[in-house]
Amino acid sequence: MATLSTSESSSTIVGTTMAAARWAGYGRRVPTSSSPSAPAATTSSARIESNGRWLVRDGSPWFPVTGEIHYARLPRDRWPEVLGHARAGGLTSVACYVFWQAHEPQPGQFRWDGNRDLRAFVELAGQHGLDVVVRLGPWAHGEARYGGFPDWVATSGQPTRRNDPAYLDLVRRLYEQIAAQLAGLTHADGGPVVGAQVENELYDQPEHLATLRTLAEQAGLQLPIWTATGWGGAQVPATLLPVYSAYADGFWADDEDWPDFAAAHFDYQEVRDDLTVGADVREVFGTGQGTAAPAPATPAAPQPTPFVTCELGGGMHVAYHRRPLVTAQDVAALALAKIGSGSVWQGYYMYAGGTQRVGPHGTEQESQATGYPNDVPTRSYDFHAPLGEHGQVREHHHLLRRQHLWLATDGAALATMPSRPAPPSDDPGALRWAVRSDGQRGYLFLTTYQPARRPLPAQPQVQLTVELDGGPVTVPHTPVDVPAGVSVAWPLRYPLSDQLVLRHATAGLLTRVTLDGGRDLVVLVATPGVPVQIVVEHPDSDPVPVSGPVVATMVDGGTHLALAGAPGPAAVVGLPGVDVLVLDEENANRLYRLPLAGRDHLVLSEAPVYTTPEGHLVAHPVQERSRLSILPAPAALAARPGTAALAEAEPTAESRWRSWTLHDPDAAPLPASVRTLQEHAPLADLPAPARGGPADRLSMPQDFSGATRLQVDLPGEVSAAVDRVLLRITWTGDVGRALVDGEVVSDHFWHGRDWDVDLTPHLEQVRSHGLVLELLPWRPEAGVWVDPSVRDVPAGVQVDSVQLVQVPRVVLAAQAAGR
């Protein structure tokens, strides 16, 4: 195998270091004889394997994108919508815990009905074109009661999480049940299940981890990929692929404004491990027997395995004592930093939020009462995920989709490109950069982003030189100022066509699609605050003929293209054999690539959209009027009768897009009727804040007798035709509960965001009897940690608004041109 070397120049251009990285054929594939993910007996055309540095599928490099979705924490009737949005968001696969407590609540009595139906969920994922990674447990955690163990296991005194014969008998029975559910659905059988994870965050029992894989295979699960969590210095046996995590913040931390572990995840680095994720559980439970496993002092060097992630924070949960406010920008910047650091598999936890189950012992969330260090909400597991607990489509769904569109376009090539981060610097304000390249071409990663608590400075006059096998590439052609808060991956020598190469651009690659007539359209997204510079080159070094809103000049044997106007849907540059569209960030965040009428189309939509397995386009408007544009233009677009009105927009001379306007008055929010039943008790009369659990942290209050109590009634104009009805409460306080007929259906630890309650399953009861909110007051002296940006709120309870958010479901059918 060829080796990688680097060289650096000390020359300086206007205060910015010129850095060069030499790449020497490192991207060539070197098969390995032994793999932690040994392939199952499949046909050669369907073979999945690891070559030690990336994954291979059907003989080609493979860059998967996975999102965690817990089927048993979602209403079954919402599975199609969640999976549809996940696929439209660019996921290629979903991961799901199989919570033992949900499936064997009593010894030997297994449940696979309702939203416990693992088989139905996997089949549906396959219909949406998604692979599945099954997280088998038996210990899962995921903030589930006793880590997902049924009570009868957790309280039996039976040794667990080790090779105890009696415990292994219980696990064997569970695995046999899971294998029966997945019979015929594995990759070897042509099904969607491509991998499995055993256990979770088990650090010092490699023999047990290896045994779990053996038990699962003996039960009938023959899969190409077998993984175990590798963070925390875990000892992972050679038969399992270690997978890693990265979070922008953690509810499990103490009261520091930003945990020390987080900053590293916004830089490019070779170290994969994070010793802090799950550390509080490790210190308490160790191997499950009440003893702590020894932790390494520093993260280990990367193992000779592909850099695979399974828990990139798609958001962050909240605990009673600590309530992080992770933003969409935090999530997207962290994810891109991991790609720049060499990830060859992006995996998010969570991608879709859910609701904690209620079992024979009450709610099935983890808590101090079960020996966990933290109290978390009893029902809500929203996690501020890209797809919320009740189907809310959030900003980071769109930001991440941009990255996933790029990976779908060029991820196979990127997977073969090792990463070389910038040399470490003692200067916290130094430019952060990395290059991924196979020697022939690659990507330059730059970031000036960190969360607001520790922002990074802007970088003036940035210009770097990357040495490739074909010669140096200096990017940008003219130095540019990179503003603060930006994370980018700029292409280097990207092939536009057989004869034309994009030498470099100060714009990111989004996607490419074949238009009518077989001509490709390559879509770039401009970097906010940075002038668009595009340099293309032809083998004979002649000027490249161009058309469109662009000014072309010759530079260093290439053609420099400068946009004559602003980036946007009409900014199309014509080149020999290919067109290049340069989008602005706002439109890039609205861009989808979806199958319609038998082929892929680009869709610009102001409403969240996805496609069904039958080929229909589904929109969930969030405002009365939403614009929808499609390229290539279909012959027609029609709304299913009885849904929103659809009108074609006037065509514009400069645009190739065909546009429509959706009009759905049900998308407008409605004010709810609210009356006060009880004011909260004087703060001095409330019970003193309590501490508990093994870490002596603040405990969630149990006494709501002194809470503010509000009665919420539905207005008469709530539509019966909408898909969902959410109650959105904008408030400040401590802990809130929503009760229907005396049952807690939702709870919320206030942390600066609105609280959404799904009324859909309870509409008739709420129409008849209303809903009651119980709100405990904010007490600054209690010591609860919230983000500094929202911390300065008055003591007590303040309710700013209570609204009904109606979520329509509009089904559209496209007709292909020429039909």
N, C-alpha and C positions, 0 to 999 in steps of 0.2 A: 504494500500500500504506500502510495506517495505521501510525503510528509508536508506539513504546512509551515511556512516561515513568514515572518513579518519584517518589514523595515519601516523606519520612520524618518521623516525629514524634519530638520529643525528650522527650516525657513518659515517666515511669517508673512502673511498678507493682511494688512490692516488689522492686526491684533488677533487673527484667527489662525491656529496652527494648521499647516498643510500636512495631512496625514496620508500615508500610503500603506496599503496592505497587499502583499504578494500572495497570489493563489497559484498552486502548482498541481493541478489535476486531482485535487482531493475528492472531487465529486464522483469518481469512477466507482461503480458498484463492486463490492467484494463480498461474495456470499460467504456465510459462515456455516460450519457443519453442525454446531449446536446452538440452539436458540431458546431463550426463555419462553418463547411463544411458538413452540414446535407445531407445525401445521397438522391439521387432521387429515384423514384420508379423503381428499377431494380430487376432482379432476384437475389437471394441470392448468386449464384455462381459468379456474375459479380459485386457484391457490392463494392463500394469504400467509405471509411469512415476514420475518424480520431478518435483515442482513447485518444487524448489529448497529446500524446508524439510522436507518429509516425503515418504514414498512413497505412491503411490496404486495400488490394485488393484481392478479391477472398478468403477472410478469412486468408490471410497470410500477414506478414509485407512487405511493399513496399517502395523501395528507388528509386524514379524517378530521371532522369537526363534530364534537359530541356535546350534548346538553343534558343535564340531569333533570328528569321529570318523574315524579313519584305518582304512579297511577293510582295507588291506594289512598292518596291524599287529594284526589280530584274527583268531582262527580263524573260518573261514567259517561253521561251524555255530553260532557265537555271535552272528552278525549279527542274527537275528530278536529275540533277547532284548535286545541292546543298543539296537536301534531301538525296541523296545517300551517299554523303560524311558525312553528319550529322549522319546518321544511322551507317555507318562504324566507325565513331568516337566514338560510344558508347552512343549517345543520345537515350533516350527512348521516348522523346517528343520534340515538338517545340512549342514556344510561338510566337505570332504575334500580333502586334498592328493592329487595324482596324482604319486607319487614316480617320477621318470624312471628311477632306478636299478633299481626293481622291475620296470619294464615293458620296458626295452630293455637287458638286462645285456650284450648283445653287439651291435655295430652291425648294425642292420637286422633283428635277431631279437627280435620283440616277444612278450611273454607277457601274456595276459589270463586265465589259468586259475587255479583254486583261489581263494585269497583275494586274488588280483590282479584278479578279475573285476569291473571297474568297472560294467559294464552290469547285472550281477545285483544289485549293491549298490544302485544307483540305482533299479532296478525295485522292490526290496524296500522301500526308503525310501518310494517312492510308495504302495505297498500299505499302509504304516503311516500314510498321510496326511501325510507329510513332504515339503516341498520340498527341493531340493538346490542348493547352491552349490559348484561345482567349482573348486578352486584348482589351476590348470593348470600352474603353474611357468612355464618349465622349471626355474628355480632356486626351490627351496621352502624350504630349510633344515629347520625342524622337527627339529633335532638329528639329521638324517640325514647320513650320510657324504658329504662334499664338497657339502653343501647339497642333496642329492638327485640331483646329477649322477651318471651312471654313471662308473665309474673311467676308461673309455676316453675320455670327454669331458674329465674333470677333469685327466688327466695327458697329454693330447695336445699341449699347447701352443697349442691353438686358442683365439683370443680369444673370450670369452663375455660374456653379459649386455650386449651392445651390438649395434648394427646392422652387424655384420660379415657379408658375404654368405654365407660358408661356414657360419657358426654359424646364420644364419637358415634355411639349407637343412635343417640338422639339426632345428631347432625346427619347421619346416613339416612335416617327416615325422612328428614326434611328435604335433603338433596334428591332423594328418589321421587318425592312428590313434585319438586320443581322440574326435574327431568321429564316426568310424565306430562306436565303442562306444556313443555317445550318440544315434545316429540314431533318430529317432522318439520320443525321451524328453525333448525340450526343451519349454519352455512353449508355444512356437508350435505344437507338435504335440499339445498337450494333456498333455504329460508333466510330471514333477516338477522338471526342471532349470530354475531361474529365473535363475541368474546364474553368473558366472565371475570369478575373480581371476587376473590375470596377474602373474607374478614374485612377489617378496616382499622387502620392505625394500630396494628399489633407490631410491636417493635422488636421483641427479643425472643420470639418463638418460631424461628425459620422452619424447624422440623414440622411444627403444627401446620404452618401455611402450606408446606409441600404435601402434607397428608390430606388437607382439605381439597386440593386439586385432585389427588388420587381418588378420594371418595366421590367427588362429583363426576369424574370420568367413569368410575365403576358404576355409578347410577345411570349412566347413559349419555352424559353430556360430552360430546366430542367436538371441540371448538378449536379454531386456529390461534386464538389469543387468550392468554391467561395472565391476569395481573394481580398485583397487591400494592397497597399504598407504600411508597418508599420514603415519605418525608419523616422527619424526626429522627434521622439516623437509623431507620428501620433495617433490620437484618432480613433481607429478602432472598429466598433460595434461588438457585440458578434456573429452576423450572418455572419461575414467574417473572413477568416483566414489571419492574418498579415504575410506578406512576407518581406524579408530583402535584403540588398545590401552590397557590400564591393568592394572597388576599390583600386588599388595600387597607383593611382595618379588621379588627376582630372583637366581637362582643365578649369573648372569653378573656380579654386582657383586663388589666386593672384600670386605674383612673388617669393614666397618662394621656395627654392630648393627642398623641399619635404614637402607636406602638413602635418600638425600635425595629421590629421585623419588617415593617411595611415599606420603608424607603428603598430597600434593595430591589423590590419588585418593579420599580419604575425606572431602573437602570438596566443596561445590557450587561449580563454576566454569565460566566460559564457554570457557576454553582447552581445546582438545581434544587437543593434541599432547603427546607425551612424547618428549623428545630422547634419552632414555637406553636405551630398549628396542632391543636389537640394536646398541647403540653399540660394544660390544667387537668385534663382527664387522665393523662398518663401518670401524673404525679399522684392522683387519687387512686386509680384503679390498677395501674401497672398492667399485669397480664390478666386482670379480672379477679385476682385473689386478694386485693387490698394491699399489694406491695408495689412500690414504684420500680420501674425498670431504669437502669442507669442510662443517662443521656450523654452523648458525646459532647465535647466542649465546643467543637466547631463543625460546620457541615463538611461532609466528605467530598472528595473530588468526584466529578461525574463518572458514573460507571460506563463500561463499554456496551451500553444499550441505547436504543433510540430515546431521545428526550421527549417523553410523553407526559402530558398533563391531564388530570381528571378533575381537579378542583381549582380552576381559576375562578376567583370570586365573581359570580354573575351579579352580585349585590352584597348584602350583608343582613343577617338576622339581628335581632336586638335581644339583650338580656335585661333583667330589671335593673341591675347595677350599672350597666354600660350600654349605650344606645347609639351606635355609630350612624353616620349620615353619609354613606358611600354614594357618590354621584355617578351618573351615566358616563361622564368623561373619565372618572377614575377607572371604571370598569374597562372602557375601550383602550385607554392608554396602557393599562397593565397588560391586557391581552396582547397588544401590539409589541410591547417590550419583550414578552416571552417568545413571540415569533422572531424578533430580532436577536434573541439570545439562543436561538437554535431549536425551538420546539418544532416537532414534526407531527404533533397531534394536539389540537386545542380541545380541551374538555372543561365545561363550565359547571359550577355548582353554586346556586341553582340556576337553571335556565327558565323554569316555570315554577312559581310558588304554589303552595297548596294549603290545606287545612288539616291540622292535627286530628287524628281519628278519635272517636269515643269508643272505649271498650268496656269490658265487664268491671273494670276498676276505675272508670271515669275517663277523663282525657288521657291520651297516651303520649303526652309530651314528657321530656326529661325535666327534672326539677331537683331542688335541694332535698325534697322528700324522698327521692330515690337514690340519694347519695351523690348527685351531680353537684358541681360547685356553683352552678348558675340557675336562677329561675328564668324561664322563658315564657312567652305567652301560652296560655292553655289551649288555644284553638288556632291562632294565626301562625302560618309558616310561610308568609309572603316572601320573606328574604329580600325584598325590593329587587326581585329578579326581572330580567327583560320582559317576561310575561308574568303578570302579577297573579296573586292568589285567586282572583276572580276574573281572569282573562284580560286584565288591563295591559295594553301594548305600550311599553315605555320607550323612552328615548334611546336607551342603550340597545334595545332590539334593533333599531335602525343603524346605530353606530357600528355595532358588531356585524350587521349584515354587509356593510361595506367591506370589511375585512374578509368575510366569508365569500363574497362574490369574487374577490381577488384570488383567494385560495382555490376556488372552483376553477378559475381560469388558468392559474399558473402554479398551483400548489404542488403538482407532481414534480415540476422542475425545482421548486423551492426546497422540497424535502431533501433533495440530494446536495443542497448547498450548506456546508458548515458555516458556523458563525464565528467571526473574529471581532469581539468588542474592542472599543478603544482601550488603550493602556490605562490602568488605574491612575487616578489623580487625587492629590490632597486638596485640590481646589474645588469646593462645592459648587462654584459657578462655572466650571469648565464645561465645554460642549460635550454632550453625551452622544456617541455615535457607535454604530456597528455596521459591518458589512457581511452579507451572506452571498457567497458566490461559489460556482463550480469551476472557476477559472476562465470560462468563456463569457459569462454574463452573471448578473446578480442584482442585488438591491442594497441601497444605502439607507440605513435607518438613522434618523435623527430625532431627538426629543428634547423639548424644553418644558415638559409637563411633570408636575407633581401636584398632589392635592393642595388645596388652598391653605392648609395649615403650615406647609413648608414649600411655598412656590419656588420654581426655578426662574432665573432671569432670562430675558431675551438674549439672543446671540447676534451681535453685529457682524456684518461682512463675512458670512460663512462661505467657505469654498474648500473642498477637499479633493484629493486626487487618489484614485484607486487604481492600482496596477493589476491589470488583467493579462491573460496570455496573449491577447492581440494588441497589447499596448495600454498605456495609461488612459484613464477617463477622468477628466476634471469636471466636477459638478458642484455648483452650477457653472455655466460658462462665464457668467459675470457674478461676482460675489453678491449675496443677498443678505438682508437682515431677516433673521428668523424670530418672529415674535414669541413671547412667553406663552405657555399653554398649548404647544403644538407637538404632535407626534406623527411622524411620516415614515413611509417606505418609498423611496424614489427608485424607479427602474434604471438599470445600467445595461446597455446593449440588449434591449428586449427586441426579439424578432417581430417586426410588424407584418412582413410578408417574406416570400422566398428571396427577394432581392433588397428589401428595405429594412434597416435596423434603427430602432429608437436608441440613439447613443446614451442619452440621459434626458431627464425632465424634472422640473421642480413641481411635479404633479404625480399623484399616485395612480397605479393601475387599478381600475374597478372591475371591468369585465370586457368581454368581446362577444359579439353575436354576429351570425351570418344573416345578411339582409337579402331581399329579393334580388335575384340575378347572381347570387353566390358571392357577393362582395362583403367583406368583413367590416364591421364597425368596432373599433377599439375605443373604450370609454376610459377617460382619465378624470380624476378629481383634483381641482386646483387646491393648493395649500393656502389656507386663510392667511392673509397678510403678506404673501410672497408672490411677486410677479411670476407669471407662467413663462418658463423658458423650456423650449423643446428643441432638441438637436437631433436630426435624422441624417442618416448617411446611406449612400449607395455604393456598391463595390467599385464603380469606376470614378468615384469622387466628383462626378458632375453635379451641378446644382439640381436639386430635386424639384420637379414641377409641382406646384401647389395651387390650390384654389380655396376660396372661403375667406372668412374674416381674419386674415393673418398677413403679417409682413415677413418676408423671407429674405435672409442675407446669408452669404457664405462665411463659415468660420471653421478654420482648422480642418478642411476637407469634408465638412458636413454642412448641412443647411439648418440655420437657426430660424425657428419660427416663433414669432411674438404675436400674441392675439391682438387684433386691432380693436376689439371690444371686450366686454365682460364675459367670463365663462358662463355657461348656461345651456339649456336644451337646444339652442340654435347655433352654438359655437362648434360647427363641424368643419374640420379641415380636410380637404380632399387631397390624397396622395396617390401615387401610382399603385393601383391594386388594393388600396385600403383607405378607409376614412377614419379620422380620429375626432371623437367628440370630447370636449373639455367641459365638464360640469362644475358648477359652483357647489359649495358644501351643502347648502340648503336643499338643492335638488338631488345631490348624491344621497342624502339621507332619506329621500322619498323614492329612490330607485330600487326596483325589484327586477329579477330575471325569472320569469314564470312560464310554464308550458301552457299554451292556449291554442286551441284549434289545431292540434297536432304538431306544433313547433314552439320553440322558445321565442318569447317576446320580451322586450324591455317595457316595464310599466312604471310610470311616474304617478304616484298616488298620494293625495293628501289624507286619505283614510287608510288604516291598516288593511292589507289584503293578503289573501292566499288562494291557492287553487286546490280543488278537491281531486281525489283520484279519478273522478268521472270527467274532469277537465273544466269544471265551472270555476269562475272567478268569484270569490266571496269577499265582500267589503264590510267593514264595521265602522260606519261613519261616526266621527266624534264631534261633528259640527253640522249645522243644517245644510250647508252647501259644500261639496268636496269636488275637486277637479281630478280627473283621471285621464292620463295620456298614454298611448300605446304605440310602440314601434317594433317591427313593421306594422303598418296600419292594417287591422283586420277589416274585412268587408263590412261588418256590422257588429254592434254590441247591443244586447237587449237585456233588460232587467226582468226577472221573473214576475209575473203579474201579482199585484197585491203588495209589492215592496216599494222601494223608493222610485221617484220619478227620475228618468234619465234623459238628458237632452244633449245633443251633439253641440259642441262649442264651435264658434266660427274658426275656420282654418286661418293660419297665418302664413304669409308668403315665404318666410325664411325658415319655417320649421317643417320637418318631415313627420312630426308626430300627429296622430289623430286624437282629438281630445273630446271628452264628454264631461258634463256636470251632473253630479248626483244631488238630488234635493230630497232630504228626508227630515221633515219637521220634528219627528220623534227623537232626533239626535240632540235637540236642545234640552239643557237641564231645567228642572222644575224645582221651585222652592218647596220644602216640606213644611207641614204644620207642626210646630213645636210648642209645648207648654211645660212649664216647670211644675213638677210634683213635689220637689223638696230641694231646698238649698243645702249646700254642703255644711257640715258642722264647723264651728270655729276651729281653726287650725290647732289651737292649744288643747282642744278636747279630743283630737284624733289620737289613735294609738301611736306610740313612739316608733320610729323606724326600727325594724328588727334585722338582725343578721343571722345567718345560718349556713348550713352546708360545710363541707370539709375545708373550704377556703375562707370561711367566715365573711362572706360577702352579703351585701344587702339582699333581703328577702322580699318577694312580692307580697304586698298586703293581702290579707285574707278577709278582713272585716270591711264590708262595703256599707255598713249601716249609716256611716256619716257621709256618704257620697252625695253629690248632686244627682237628682233623678229627673230625667226629662221624658215626657211622652211624645213620641213622633207618630203622626198620622199621615196617611197617603192622601195627596190631592186627588180629586175625582178624575182629572185628565190623564192619569197614568195609562199609557197605551197597552192594550193586551197583545199587540202585534210584535213588540220588541223582543229581542233575544234574551236580554238580561236587564235587571233593574238594580242599580247600586245606590246605596245611601252613602253620601260623601260628607264627612264631618270635618270641618276645619276648626281646630280647637287647640287650647293649651291646657295642660293638667298633668296628671301622673299616669294613672291606669284607667282605662275605660272598658266597660263591658256592654254588649248589646244583648238584650233578652227578648225572646218571643215566647209568650205564654209561660214565662218563668224560666225558660231554658236559655243558657248562655250560648249564643250562636256565633259570636265573634268577640275578640278582645284585642286590646291595643295598648302598648306602652308608648305614650307620647314621646316623639323624638324629633318633631319638626315637620313631619309630613302629614298630609291628610289621611284620614282613616276611612277606608271603604268597607261597607258591609253589604254582602250579597243578599238582597231580599227575594231573589227569584224563587228559591225553594219554599219561602214562607209567605208568599204574597197574599194568599187567602186569609191566613191568620192575622197578618198585619192589617189588611183591609178591615177585618172585623174588630180587632182588639188593639191595633197599634203596636209599636215597638218601644221598649223602655231602654234608655241609656243611663248607665250608672257611671259617674265620672268622679274619680278621686282627685283632690286638688294637688297642685304642684307646691312642693315645699323645698325651697332652695337649700335649707339647712340639712335636708335628709342626706345629701351627698351623692345623689344619682348623677352619673356622668352623661351629659348630652353634648352635642357638637357646639363649639364656641359660637358658631354663626347663629344659633337659635337659643343660646343659654340665657340671654337677658330677657326673661319673661317674668311677669309678676306672679306672686304666690296666688293660689286659688285656682279656680276653673274659669276659663273664658271660652265661650263658643261663638265663633265668628259667623259661621254659616252651616246650615244643614240642607243639602240639596239632593234631589233624585237625579241620578245620571242614567238615562235610558240608552241602551246599547242595541241599535238595530242590526239585523243581519240581512244584507242585500246580496242576492245571488244573480250573477251576470253570466250570460253566455256569449261567446265570441264566435263569429263566423269567419272562416279563413277567406282571404282574398282569392278571387277566381272561382268561388263556389256558387 
